Amino acid sequence: MSTPATTPLAGLRVLDLATLFAGPLAATMLGDFGAEVIKVEHPLRPDPSRGHGPAKDGIGLWWKLLGRNKRNLTLDLSSPGGRDVLLKLAAESDVVIENFRPGTLERWGVGPAELHAVNPRLVLARVTGFGQFGPYSHRPGFGTLAEAMSGFAAITGEPDGPPTLPPFGLADSIAALATAYAVMTALAGRDRTGQGQIVDMAIIEPILTVLGPQPLWYDQLGYVQERTGNRSRNNAPRNTYRTSDGHWVAVSTSAQSIAERVMRLVGRPELIDEPWFAAGTTRAEHTEELDEAVGNWIARHTREDAVSAFEKAEAAIAPIHDVRDVMEDPQYRALDSITEVDDPELGPLRMQNVLFRLSETPGSIRWAGRPHGADTEEILDELGLSAPQIAALRSEGAL
């Protein structure tokens, strides 16, 4: 299970103390590119993601993705023995990622002061729903709350329908990307100063940035974006359309040239000469007319024929896939976006590959998520603990 020396993060050690999604997924992203990630879980209460979603033979499948490229250690951080082991690990690590409520690590005696006392170069990433301070910081926080508070739910859904939450961990995943970026930024700073620092990541913030200029619009114009379904207030035509064989496709015309090509393709070139067609915002004011033109044309063609015609016209279209389509899509196959991993427990597994490709130092999936505590003995042995010391920790309940 060694990490190839050619991976860009080889030699970096990350302690993943977090649970569920944002913090652990950030650690996964670092592990994919060579960081040694040690997943620390409570001996009796493992990461709840092991029990989320469908399971096979009693083994949670989500964990196979979230826990990949991680070694697994059980440790009760609130116990004296657990505290001591964590500080020993932190002394030889580069990054700690945690998502306990503010003040929890401090109460256990493993807060920033103690961690930086044993390792001044350590980067401590603290991922919480609302951040380390402010009136909500004490509240339990999950991605769903961020999707609600950020304005995402308010603009998602049909105009006459309720606000809509995503059926997956959107805010958590965005926060994971931001956390991985923040950790690497802090490490770059460490290279210059020699000092570690604290990353304060509030899950409510990255999704707010991803939503775009809504605060700026409101600040300057008093403009509040409303729900528009699949349509956009910024350009048109932009929607989902049903094909003659019962499939769905999505069309985007963010670029003016693309909008003009679509109108020529669907047999309505005269609309291009309308004064309102010259900009996305004014095209959006004529959504009904444009949707009718595009929708009627697509409704007369199969999905394959519609996609082929749009491609030939150099216009933007994509089939609306479910996971079955994703697994078979030729572009995803060419990119190896869904790759196969051999797993000792379940055999060959197919899952998402690493996030991006590097030409010289690529990342890789070395193994899928491992059983709870699978590497405890090995990690403690590497840390220099003797067999009697490990046995004493077990009897104490620290492992």
C-alpha positions in Angstrom: 0.0 0.0 0.0 3.0 2.3 -0.5 2.5 5.7 -2.2 4.5 6.1 -5.4 7.3 8.7 -4.9 6.2 10.4 -8.2 2.8 11.5 -6.9 2.7 15.3 -6.2 1.7 14.9 -2.5 4.0 12.0 -1.6 5.5 12.6 1.8 2.5 14.6 3.0 0.7 13.1 6.0 -2.9 14.0 6.7 -4.9 13.0 9.8 -8.6 12.8 8.9 -10.5 13.2 12.2 -13.7 14.3 10.5 -17.0 12.5 9.8 -19.6 12.3 7.1 -18.7 14.3 4.0 -17.0 17.7 3.7 -13.9 17.1 5.8 -13.4 13.4 4.8 -13.9 14.2 1.1 -11.3 16.9 1.3 -8.9 14.3 2.8 -9.8 11.8 0.0 -8.9 14.4 -2.6 -5.5 14.8 -1.0 -5.0 11.1 -0.7 -5.8 10.6 -4.4 -2.7 12.6 -5.3 -0.3 10.8 -3.0 -0.8 12.1 0.6 -0.7 9.5 3.3 -4.1 9.8 4.9 -4.8 8.3 8.3 -8.5 8.1 9.0 -9.1 8.3 12.7 -12.5 7.0 13.9 -14.0 6.4 17.3 -13.7 2.7 18.4 -17.4 2.3 18.9 -18.9 5.0 16.7 -17.3 4.9 13.2 -17.8 7.5 10.5 -21.6 7.5 9.9 -21.0 7.5 6.1 -20.2 3.8 6.5 -23.9 3.3 7.1 -25.3 5.9 4.6 -27.0 4.6 1.4 -27.1 1.1 -0.1 -24.9 -1.6 1.2 -23.7 -4.9 -0.3 -23.1 -7.9 2.0 -23.5 -5.5 4.9 -20.7 -3.3 3.7 -21.6 0.4 3.0 -20.7 1.3 -0.6 -20.4 5.1 -0.1 -17.6 4.4 2.3 -15.7 2.6 -0.4 -15.6 5.9 -2.3 -15.1 8.3 0.6 -12.6 6.1 2.4 -10.3 5.3 -0.5 -6.6 5.8 -0.2 -6.9 6.0 3.6 -5.4 3.9 6.3 -7.8 3.3 9.2 -7.1 3.8 12.9 -9.5 3.7 15.8 -8.9 6.2 18.6 -11.0 7.7 21.3 -9.7 11.3 21.3 -11.5 12.1 24.5 -9.5 9.6 26.5 -6.1 10.3 27.9 -4.5 7.5 25.9 -6.2 8.7 22.7 -5.1 12.2 23.3 -1.5 11.1 23.7 -1.5 9.0 20.6 -3.1 11.8 18.5 -0.4 14.3 19.7 2.3 11.7 18.7 0.7 11.4 15.3 0.3 15.2 14.9 4.0 15.7 15.7 4.8 13.6 12.6 2.0 15.0 10.3 1.4 17.9 8.1 -2.3 18.4 8.1 -5.2 17.6 10.5 -8.8 17.9 9.3 -11.6 17.9 11.9 -15.2 18.8 12.0 -16.2 18.8 15.6 -18.2 21.6 17.1 -16.1 24.6 18.1 -14.4 24.0 21.4 -14.5 20.2 21.3 -10.8 19.6 20.5 -9.9 22.2 23.1 -12.0 20.5 25.7 -10.2 17.2 25.0 -6.8 18.8 25.3 -5.9 18.5 21.6 -6.8 22.0 20.4 -4.7 24.3 18.2 -2.4 25.2 21.2 -1.5 21.6 22.0 -1.2 20.6 18.4 1.1 23.5 17.4 3.1 22.9 20.6 4.1 19.5 19.3 4.3 20.6 15.6 4.4 24.4 14.8 4.3 23.5 11.1 0.9 21.7 11.3 -2.0 22.9 9.2 -5.3 22.4 11.1 -8.4 22.5 8.9 -11.6 23.0 11.0 -14.7 22.3 8.9 -18.0 23.2 10.5 -21.4 24.2 9.4 -21.1 27.8 10.5 -17.5 28.5 11.3 -15.6 28.9 14.5 -17.3 32.1 15.7 -20.5 34.0 15.3 -24.0 33.5 16.7 -24.6 30.2 15.0 -21.2 28.6 15.6 -22.5 26.4 18.4 -25.2 24.9 16.3 -24.9 21.5 14.6 -24.4 22.1 10.9 -24.9 20.0 7.8 -24.8 20.6 4.1 -28.6 20.8 3.9 -28.6 23.8 6.1 -26.0 25.5 3.9 -28.1 24.7 0.8 -31.0 26.4 2.5 -29.2 29.4 4.0 -27.0 30.2 1.0 -29.9 31.0 -1.3 -29.5 27.8 -3.4 -32.8 26.3 -2.4 -34.6 29.6 -2.9 -33.7 29.8 -6.6 -34.0 26.1 -7.4 -37.3 24.6 -8.5 -40.2 25.6 -10.6 -41.6 29.2 -10.3 -44.9 28.0 -8.7 -43.3 25.2 -6.7 -41.5 25.1 -3.3 -37.8 25.8 -2.8 -35.9 22.7 -3.8 -33.0 21.0 -2.0 -30.5 18.8 -4.0 -30.9 15.0 -3.4 -27.1 14.7 -2.7 -24.4 16.4 -0.7 -23.9 19.4 -2.8 -22.8 22.0 -0.2 -20.6 19.4 1.5 -18.9 18.5 -1.8 -18.3 22.2 -2.6 -16.9 22.7 0.9 -14.7 19.7 0.4 -13.2 21.1 -2.8 -12.7 24.5 -1.0 -11.1 22.8 2.0 -8.6 20.9 -0.1 -7.7 24.1 -1.9 -7.4 25.9 1.5 -5.1 23.2 2.9 -2.9 23.4 -0.2 -2.8 27.2 0.1 -1.9 27.0 3.8 0.9 24.5 3.0 2.2 26.9 0.3 2.3 29.6 2.9 4.1 27.3 5.3 6.8 26.8 2.6 7.5 30.5 2.9 7.1 31.1 6.6 7.9 27.8 8.1 4.7 28.1 10.2 1.5 26.1 10.1 -1.9 27.8 10.6 -5.6 27.2 11.1 -8.1 26.9 8.3 -11.6 28.0 9.4 -14.0 26.5 6.8 -17.7 27.2 7.2 -19.8 25.0 5.0 -22.3 27.9 4.4 -19.6 29.9 2.6 -18.2 28.1 -0.4 -21.7 27.4 -1.8 -22.5 31.1 -1.5 -19.5 31.9 -3.7 -20.5 29.2 -6.3 -24.0 30.8 -6.6 -22.4 33.8 -8.3 -23.1 37.5 -8.1 -26.4 37.5 -6.2 -25.2 39.6 -3.3 -23.7 42.1 -5.7 -26.9 42.3 -7.7 -28.9 42.9 -4.6 -26.5 45.4 -3.2 -26.4 47.5 -6.3 -29.8 47.0 -7.8 -32.0 45.5 -5.1 -32.4 42.5 -7.5 -33.6 39.2 -6.0 -33.2 36.1 -8.3 -36.4 34.0 -8.4 -37.0 30.4 -9.2 -37.1 29.8 -13.0 -37.0 26.0 -13.2 -34.6 25.0 -15.9 -34.7 28.4 -17.6 -32.3 31.2 -17.0 -32.7 34.9 -16.5 -29.4 35.5 -18.2 -29.9 33.8 -21.6 -32.3 31.9 -23.7 -33.0 29.3 -25.0 -31.8 27.4 -22.0 -33.9 24.5 -20.9 -34.5 20.7 -21.1 -36.4 19.3 -24.0 -38.0 16.0 -24.7 -37.1 14.1 -27.9 -39.3 12.0 -30.1 -38.1 8.8 -28.6 -38.9 9.9 -25.0 -35.5 11.0 -23.9 -34.5 14.4 -22.6 -31.7 16.8 -23.7 -30.4 20.0 -22.3 -29.5 23.0 -24.5 -27.4 26.0 -23.5 -26.8 29.3 -25.4 -24.6 31.3 -23.0 -22.6 32.5 -26.0 -24.3 34.7 -28.6 -22.8 32.7 -31.5 -24.2 29.5 -30.1 -27.7 31.0 -29.8 -27.5 32.1 -33.4 -26.4 28.6 -34.6 -29.3 27.0 -32.7 -31.9 29.3 -34.3 -30.5 28.5 -37.8 -30.5 24.8 -37.0 -34.2 24.7 -35.8 -35.4 26.7 -38.8 -36.0 30.1 -37.2 -33.1 32.3 -38.5 -35.4 35.3 -38.7 -35.3 35.6 -34.9 -31.6 36.4 -35.0 -32.5 39.7 -36.6 -34.8 40.8 -33.8 -33.2 43.6 -31.8 -33.8 41.7 -28.5 -31.8 38.7 -29.8 -28.5 40.5 -29.5 -28.0 39.9 -25.8 -28.6 37.0 -23.4 -30.6 39.1 -20.9 -33.0 40.4 -23.6 -33.3 36.9 -25.2 -34.4 35.7 -21.8 -37.3 38.1 -22.0 -38.6 36.1 -25.0 -38.1 32.6 -23.4 -41.5 31.3 -24.4 -41.0 32.0 -28.1 -37.5 30.6 -28.2 -38.4 27.5 -26.1 -41.2 26.8 -28.5 -39.0 27.0 -31.5 -36.3 24.8 -30.0 -38.7 22.4 -28.3 -40.8 21.8 -31.4 -37.7 21.0 -33.4 -36.3 18.6 -30.8 -39.7 16.9 -30.3 -39.5 15.8 -34.0 -36.1 14.2 -33.6 -34.7 11.2 -31.7 -32.1 11.9 -29.0 -29.3 10.5 -31.2 -30.4 12.6 -34.2 -30.8 15.8 -32.2 -27.4 15.5 -30.5 -25.8 14.7 -33.9 -27.4 17.7 -35.6 -26.4 20.0 -32.8 -22.8 18.7 -32.9 -22.7 19.2 -36.7 -24.0 22.8 -36.2 -21.4 23.4 -33.4 -24.2 24.2 -31.0 -24.3 23.2 -27.4 -26.4 20.2 -26.3 -26.1 17.2 -24.0 -28.3 14.2 -23.3 -29.7 14.1 -19.7 -28.1 11.0 -18.2 -29.0 8.9 -15.3 -26.3 6.8 -13.7 -26.8 4.0 -16.2 -26.0 6.4 -19.1 -23.0 7.8 -17.3 -21.5 4.4 -16.9 -21.8 3.8 -20.7 -21.1 7.3 -22.1 -18.2 7.2 -24.6 -16.7 10.5 -23.4 -16.6 9.4 -19.7 -15.1 6.1 -20.9 -12.4 7.9 -22.9 -11.5 9.9 -19.8 -11.7 6.9 -17.5 -14.0 9.0 -15.3 -15.5 5.9 -13.9 -12.6 3.5 -13.2 -12.4 0.0 -11.8 -10.8 -0.7 -8.4 -10.0 -4.2 -7.0 -11.4 -4.5 -3.4 -10.5 -7.4 -1.0 -14.0 -7.3 0.5 -16.3 -6.9 -2.6 -14.1 -7.7 -5.6 -14.0 -5.3 -8.6 -15.7 -2.0 -7.9 -16.4 0.9 -10.3 -16.3 4.4 -8.9 -15.4 8.0 -9.9 -11.7 8.4 -10.7 -9.5 11.2 -9.4 -10.7 14.7 -10.1 -8.3 15.7 -12.8 -5.3 14.5 -14.8 -1.7 15.6 -14.3 0.6 14.9 -17.2 3.7 14.2 -15.1 2.6 13.3 -11.6 -0.9 11.8 -11.9 -3.1 10.7 -9.0 -4.5 7.3 -8.5 -6.9 5.1 -6.5 -4.6 2.7 -4.7 -7.4 1.0 -2.7 -11.1 1.5 -1.8 -12.4 2.3 1.7 -11.1 -0.2 4.2 -12.7 -1.8 7.3 -13.1 0.1 10.5 -9.8 0.2 12.3 -8.1 -2.1 9.8 -4.6 -0.4 10.1 -4.7 0.4 13.9 -1.9 -2.1 14.9 0.3 -1.2 12.0 0.0 2.6 12.5 0.7 2.4 16.2 3.7 0.0 15.6 5.1 2.6 13.1 4.6 5.2 15.8 6.9 3.3 18.1 4.4 1.9 20.5 5.2 -1.5 22.0 2.8 -4.4 22.1 2.2 -3.9 25.9 1.5 -0.2 25.3 -1.0 -1.0 22.6 -2.7 -3.6 24.8 -2.9 -1.0 27.6 -4.6 1.4 25.2 -7.1 -1.2 24.3 -7.9 -2.0 27.9 -8.4 1.7 28.5 -10.9 1.8 25.7 -8.7 4.3 23.8 -8.6 2.1 20.7 
